[in-house]
Amino acid sequence: MTGFKTLLWNAALVVAGALVPWLAQVDWTQYVSPTVAVIIVAVVNVVLRIFTTTPVLNKN
């Protein structure tokens, strides 16, 4: 089953392209407080940093 990863990646991009405009319009303060929003952003940034392998600001 060659090209499976490519199909998954393309499907993810299509879903992300549809979700991003919708997520941008959501008023997140209706669901979480501003403090919780900051904590969520910080946690997401830490998780993304864990999954990356290059140093910060490295052009490699």
Secondary structure, DSSP 8 states (H G I E B T S, - for coil): -TTHHHHHHHHHHHHHHHHHHHHHHS-GGGTS-HHHHHHHHHHHHHHHHHH--S-TT---
